[in-house]
């Protein structure tokens, strides 16, 4: 029987980030700004049966997924040995001390 990996799969992290993006205020604001129309050709989004047109938001400067995922694994989904288990009060106290 194979050894189960302790790290969260990259596909799961990327899917979660995609869901955050799809529900983001920033994406909604861009769609609203353009009236749900393509900035290139002007076609309007439509859900009408037989005439469906999907509109997407594109990052003009691209997204470096490899860099983003590496940073997430480095700082958030780090090795469990780098994590400290604390009660809420001790955790809050620790953050208060870090402010000084």
C-alpha positions as CSV (number, residue, x, y, z in Angstrom):
1,X,0.0,0.0,0.0
2,X,1.4,3.4,-1.0
3,X,2.3,6.1,1.5
4,X,-0.3,8.9,1.6
5,X,1.1,12.4,1.0
6,X,0.7,14.9,3.9
7,X,0.6,17.9,1.6
8,X,-2.6,19.3,0.0
9,X,-2.6,18.6,-3.8
10,X,-1.7,21.5,-6.0
11,X,-4.8,20.9,-8.1
12,X,-7.0,21.4,-5.0
13,X,-5.2,24.6,-4.0
14,X,-5.5,26.0,-7.6
15,X,-9.2,25.0,-7.7
16,X,-9.8,26.9,-4.4
17,X,-8.0,30.0,-5.7
18,X,-10.0,29.8,-8.9
19,X,-13.3,29.7,-6.9
20,X,-12.1,32.8,-4.9
21,X,-11.4,34.6,-8.2
22,X,-14.8,33.6,-9.8
23,X,-16.6,35.0,-6.8
24,X,-14.4,38.1,-6.3
25,X,-15.6,41.7,-6.2
26,X,-12.7,42.7,-8.5
27,X,-13.9,40.3,-11.2
28,X,-17.6,41.4,-10.7
29,X,-16.5,45.1,-10.9
30,X,-14.7,44.5,-14.2
31,X,-17.7,42.7,-15.7
32,X,-20.0,45.5,-14.5
33,X,-17.7,48.2,-15.9
34,X,-17.9,46.7,-19.4
35,X,-21.6,45.9,-19.2
36,X,-20.9,42.1,-19.5
37,X,-19.5,42.8,-23.0
38,X,-16.3,41.7,-24.7
39,X,-13.8,44.7,-24.7
40,X,-12.4,43.4,-28.0
41,X,-15.5,42.7,-30.2
42,X,-18.4,44.1,-28.1
43,X,-20.4,40.9,-28.0
44,X,-22.7,40.7,-24.9
45,X,-22.8,37.8,-22.5
46,X,-25.9,35.7,-23.1
47,X,-27.5,32.6,-21.4
48,X,-30.3,32.3,-24.0
49,X,-30.6,28.7,-25.2
50,X,-29.0,28.3,-28.5
51,X,-27.3,31.6,-28.3
52,X,-25.0,31.2,-25.3
53,X,-22.1,33.6,-25.1
54,X,-19.7,33.3,-22.2
55,X,-17.6,36.3,-21.1
56,X,-14.3,35.8,-19.2
57,X,-12.0,38.2,-17.3
58,X,-8.4,38.0,-18.5
59,X,-5.5,39.2,-16.4
60,X,-3.6,41.6,-18.8
61,X,-0.3,40.8,-17.1
62,X,-0.9,37.1,-16.7
63,X,-0.7,35.0,-13.6
64,X,2.5,33.2,-12.5
65,X,0.8,30.1,-11.0
66,X,4.0,28.4,-10.2
67,X,5.2,31.4,-8.1
68,X,1.9,31.8,-6.3
69,X,1.6,28.1,-5.5
70,X,5.2,28.0,-4.2
71,X,4.5,30.9,-1.9
72,X,1.4,29.3,-0.6
73,X,3.2,26.1,0.2
74,X,6.1,28.0,1.7
75,X,4.1,30.3,4.0
76,X,0.6,28.8,4.5
77,X,0.7,25.0,3.7
78,X,4.1,24.6,5.2
79,X,5.6,21.5,6.8
80,X,3.6,20.5,9.9
81,X,6.8,20.7,11.9
82,X,6.7,24.5,11.4
83,X,3.2,24.8,12.9
84,X,2.4,25.4,16.6
85,X,-0.9,24.4,18.1
86,X,-2.3,27.0,20.4
87,X,-5.6,27.9,22.1
88,X,-7.3,31.0,20.8
89,X,-6.2,33.1,23.7
90,X,-2.6,32.1,23.5
91,X,-2.7,32.6,19.7
92,X,-4.1,36.1,20.1
93,X,-1.6,37.0,22.8
94,X,1.3,35.8,20.5
95,X,0.1,38.1,17.7
96,X,-0.3,41.0,20.2
97,X,3.3,40.5,21.3
98,X,4.5,40.4,17.6
99,X,3.1,44.0,17.1
100,X,5.6,45.4,19.7
